[in-house]
Amino acid sequence: MSLVNLLSELDGMVAQGQIVEAVEKFFGDTVKTHEVDGSKTQNKAEMVEKMTGFVNSIAAVKGIKHINSVSGEDVSMSEFHFNFEMKDGSEVDWHEIIRRNWKEGKVVEEQYFQH
């Protein structure tokens, strides 16, 4: 499957709120992720655990909007707007760019940028 098709499917799952499922399906076992705050995960199992905890802390999804995506040879960028009401009463309202490096059809590195 081409990177364009893989990216389209991955972004579609994220837009539908299937964040953990997208990680399970598209991330390689040794994937590394880099958060805006500097925190990192070192493998798929850590990322699944982190995303499961995050998803379980959401009280209500106010909106997930996929804005745009672009891909090159082994790199992609996806732009999203996320808005969640959290169980602790806070609100998450992120405009986020996600840069992914790919190898053999799997994400091997992911980094997040927010503004």
C-alpha positions in Angstrom: 0.0 0.0 0.0 1.3 3.5 -0.8 2.2 6.0 1.9 -0.6 8.2 0.6 -3.1 5.4 1.3 -1.6 4.5 4.6 -1.7 8.1 5.8 -5.2 8.5 4.6 -6.4 5.5 6.5 -4.4 6.4 9.7 -5.7 10.0 9.7 -9.2 8.8 9.0 -9.1 6.6 12.1 -7.7 9.4 14.2 -10.5 11.7 13.0 -13.1 9.1 14.0 -11.5 9.0 17.5 -9.9 5.6 17.0 -6.6 6.8 18.3 -5.5 3.7 20.2 -6.6 1.5 17.3 -4.6 3.6 14.9 -1.4 3.3 17.0 -1.9 -0.5 17.2 -2.4 -0.8 13.5 0.1 1.6 12.0 3.0 2.0 14.5 6.1 -0.2 14.4 7.2 -2.0 17.5 10.2 0.2 18.1 8.4 3.6 17.3 9.6 6.6 19.2 7.4 9.6 19.9 8.2 13.2 20.9 5.6 15.3 22.7 5.5 19.1 22.7 6.4 19.1 26.4 9.6 17.1 25.7 8.3 13.8 27.0 8.9 10.7 24.8 7.9 7.1 24.4 10.4 4.5 23.3 8.2 1.8 21.7 4.7 0.9 20.6 3.7 -0.7 23.9 4.5 2.6 25.8 2.5 4.6 23.2 -0.5 2.3 23.4 -0.5 2.6 27.2 -0.1 6.4 27.0 -2.9 6.8 24.4 -5.2 4.4 26.3 -4.8 6.5 29.4 -5.4 9.7 27.5 -8.5 8.4 25.8 -9.9 7.1 29.1 -9.5 10.6 30.6 -11.8 12.1 28.0 -15.3 12.9 29.2 -16.6 14.1 25.9 -15.3 14.7 22.4 -16.3 18.1 21.3 -14.6 17.8 18.0 -11.8 16.2 16.0 -11.1 17.8 12.6 -8.6 16.6 10.1 -7.5 19.7 8.3 -4.8 18.6 5.9 -2.1 16.0 5.2 1.0 15.8 3.0 3.4 13.0 2.4 6.9 12.6 0.8 9.0 9.5 0.3 9.1 8.3 4.0 7.7 11.4 5.8 4.2 12.7 6.4 2.7 15.7 8.1 -0.9 15.8 9.3 -2.8 18.8 10.7 -5.6 18.3 13.2 -7.8 20.4 15.5 -8.7 18.4 18.7 -11.3 19.6 21.3 -12.0 17.4 24.3 -13.8 17.9 27.6 -11.7 16.0 30.2 -13.0 14.0 33.2 -11.1 16.4 35.5 -13.2 19.3 34.2 -10.5 20.8 32.0 -10.7 21.3 28.3 -8.2 20.3 25.7 -8.2 22.5 22.6 -5.2 21.7 20.4 -4.3 22.8 16.9 -1.6 20.1 16.1 0.8 19.2 13.4 2.0 15.6 13.5 5.2 14.7 11.7 5.7 11.0 11.1 8.6 9.0 9.7 7.7 5.7 8.0 9.5 2.5 7.2 8.1 -0.5 5.4 4.5 0.7 6.0 4.8 1.5 9.7 5.4 4.7 11.7 8.8 4.5 13.2 8.9 8.1 14.7 6.2 10.6 15.5 6.6 14.2 16.7 3.9 16.7 17.7 3.8 20.4 17.2 1.1 22.7 18.6 0.3 26.4 18.3 
